[in-house]
Amino acid sequence: MTGIATLILENNARLPPVDTLTRHRQHMAQQLAGVEKLPGTYPFTHERSLNGLRLNRFLHRLIEPAWRERFLQSPQSLYAEAGLSEEEQQLLNARDWRGLIQYGASFFLLEKMGAVVGVSNLHIYAAMRGQTLEAFQQTRNQQVTYSVAGKR
């Protein structure tokens, strides 16, 4: 018989002073200060994360085989079931990779979606830059195509 035990740990540490937390948050924010002004940069901020939450939950479910199949066969009914907005549905239907990022979709979930619909990572990167795959590859040291889908 295997013994089973439970360990309960309680955090008895005191909260740091408010000014310490404020200074630390300001220090962390310095790295991203002004990044939104760089063309083609869409930081995954708290606001963007909240905006894309429903969409990201939808995309995350693409790990489920039945959900993937339904997504490929009848996406509109799946959109309705998930309560996606008209804008979210349009972004998905158009495979608007840049629009999805700007809306708040997680890049990692877009890679999963790309694998499901048969689009390589590099096709997604090129589309995000507004380029063809060929033009995008000319900016790379190596012209390869890969996907999180692996070999089919």
C-alpha positions as CSV (number, residue, x, y, z in Angstrom):
1,M,0.0,0.0,0.0
2,T,1.2,3.5,-0.8
3,G,1.1,6.1,1.9
4,I,-0.5,9.4,0.9
5,A,0.2,12.7,2.7
6,T,-0.9,16.3,2.3
7,L,1.3,19.3,3.0
8,I,-0.2,22.7,3.5
9,L,2.1,25.7,3.3
10,E,0.9,29.1,4.4
11,N,2.5,32.3,3.2
12,N,3.3,34.3,6.4
13,A,5.4,36.9,4.6
14,R,4.4,40.5,5.0
15,L,3.3,42.5,2.0
16,P,6.0,44.9,0.7
17,P,5.4,48.6,1.2
18,V,3.4,50.3,-1.5
19,D,6.3,52.5,-2.6
20,T,8.5,49.5,-3.1
21,L,5.8,47.9,-5.4
22,T,5.4,51.1,-7.3
23,R,9.1,51.5,-7.9
24,H,9.4,47.9,-9.0
25,R,6.4,48.3,-11.5
26,Q,8.0,51.5,-12.9
27,H,11.3,49.7,-13.3
28,M,9.6,46.8,-15.2
29,A,7.7,49.2,-17.4
30,Q,10.8,51.0,-18.6
31,Q,11.6,48.1,-21.0
32,L,8.4,48.6,-22.9
33,A,8.1,52.4,-22.6
34,G,7.3,53.7,-26.0
35,V,7.2,50.3,-27.8
36,E,3.7,51.0,-29.1
37,K,5.2,53.8,-31.2
38,L,7.4,51.3,-33.2
39,P,5.7,50.5,-36.5
40,G,4.4,46.9,-36.6
41,T,4.7,46.4,-32.8
42,Y,1.7,45.3,-30.9
43,P,2.6,44.6,-27.3
44,F,0.4,42.0,-25.6
45,T,-0.7,44.4,-22.9
46,H,-3.2,43.7,-20.1
47,E,-5.9,45.6,-22.1
48,R,-5.2,43.6,-25.3
49,S,-5.2,40.4,-23.3
50,L,-8.6,41.1,-21.8
51,N,-10.0,42.1,-25.2
52,G,-8.8,38.9,-26.8
53,L,-9.8,36.6,-23.9
54,R,-12.9,35.0,-25.5
55,L,-11.0,34.6,-28.8
56,N,-8.0,33.0,-27.2
57,R,-10.2,30.6,-25.3
58,F,-11.8,29.7,-28.6
59,L,-8.4,29.2,-30.3
60,H,-7.0,27.2,-27.4
61,R,-9.8,24.6,-27.8
62,L,-8.2,23.8,-31.2
63,I,-6.1,21.3,-29.2
64,E,-9.3,19.2,-29.0
65,P,-9.7,16.9,-32.1
66,A,-13.5,17.3,-32.2
67,W,-13.2,21.1,-31.9
68,R,-10.7,21.2,-34.7
69,E,-12.9,19.1,-37.0
70,R,-15.9,21.3,-36.3
71,F,-13.8,24.4,-36.9
72,L,-12.8,23.0,-40.3
73,Q,-16.3,21.7,-41.3
74,S,-18.7,24.4,-39.9
75,P,-16.9,27.3,-38.3
76,Q,-20.0,29.6,-38.2
77,S,-21.9,27.3,-35.8
78,L,-18.8,27.0,-33.7
79,Y,-18.4,30.8,-33.6
80,A,-22.0,31.1,-32.4
81,E,-21.5,28.4,-29.7
82,A,-18.4,30.2,-28.4
83,G,-20.2,33.5,-28.4
84,L,-17.6,35.2,-30.7
85,S,-18.3,38.7,-31.8
86,E,-18.8,39.7,-35.4
87,E,-15.4,41.2,-35.5
88,E,-13.7,38.1,-34.1
89,Q,-15.5,35.9,-36.7
90,Q,-14.5,38.2,-39.5
91,L,-10.8,38.1,-38.4
92,L,-10.9,34.3,-38.2
93,N,-12.7,33.8,-41.5
94,A,-10.3,36.2,-43.3
95,R,-7.2,34.6,-41.7
96,D,-6.2,38.2,-40.9
97,W,-3.1,37.3,-38.9
98,R,-2.1,40.9,-38.2
99,G,-5.6,41.9,-37.3
100,L,-5.8,38.9,-34.9
101,I,-2.6,40.0,-33.2
102,Q,-3.8,43.6,-33.0
103,Y,-7.1,42.4,-31.6
104,G,-5.4,40.5,-28.8
105,A,-5.0,36.9,-30.0
106,S,-2.0,35.1,-28.6
107,F,0.7,34.4,-31.1
108,F,1.1,30.9,-29.9
109,L,-2.6,30.2,-30.4
110,L,-2.4,31.6,-33.9
111,E,0.4,29.1,-34.6
112,K,-2.0,26.4,-33.6
113,M,-4.7,27.7,-35.8
114,G,-2.2,27.9,-38.7
115,A,-1.4,24.2,-38.2
116,V,-5.1,23.3,-38.2
117,V,-5.8,25.2,-41.4
118,G,-2.5,24.2,-43.1
119,V,-0.7,27.5,-43.0
120,S,3.0,27.5,-42.1
121,N,4.5,29.7,-39.5
122,L,6.4,31.6,-42.1
123,H,3.3,32.3,-44.1
124,I,1.8,33.8,-40.9
125,Y,4.9,35.9,-40.3
126,A,4.9,37.2,-43.8
127,A,1.2,38.1,-43.7
128,M,1.8,40.0,-40.4
129,R,4.4,42.1,-42.2
130,G,2.1,42.6,-45.2
131,Q,4.4,40.5,-47.5
132,T,4.3,37.5,-49.7
133,L,6.2,34.4,-48.4
134,E,8.8,34.9,-51.1
135,A,9.4,38.6,-50.2
136,F,9.6,37.7,-46.5
137,Q,12.1,34.9,-47.1
138,Q,14.4,37.3,-48.9
139,T,14.8,39.1,-45.5
140,R,15.9,35.8,-43.9
141,N,19.3,34.1,-43.8
142,Q,17.7,30.7,-44.6
143,Q,14.7,30.1,-46.8
144,V,12.9,27.4,-45.0
145,T,9.2,26.7,-44.2
146,Y,8.1,25.2,-40.9
147,S,5.0,24.8,-38.8
148,V,4.0,23.6,-35.3
149,A,1.9,21.1,-37.1
150,G,4.9,18.9,-37.9
151,K,4.8,16.5,-40.9
152,R,1.5,15.6,-42.4
